[in-house]
Amino acid sequence: RQLAYIIHTELGEGFIYATEAREKKRIGEDYTLKDRDVISITSAKKRA
């Protein structure tokens, strides 16, 4: 989730989950990024 917030506040607020792209495994928001990780972030717009 922290990476999502670094990219953009709205992405962090709508964070649902992240996927490690090479192994196609879901990773938790507490996952510690390592060098060369490729991450896909899934999020949704927050409703007003």
Secondary structure by P-SEA (a helix, b strand, c coil): caaaaaacaaaaaacccccccccccccccccccccbbbbbbbbbbbcc
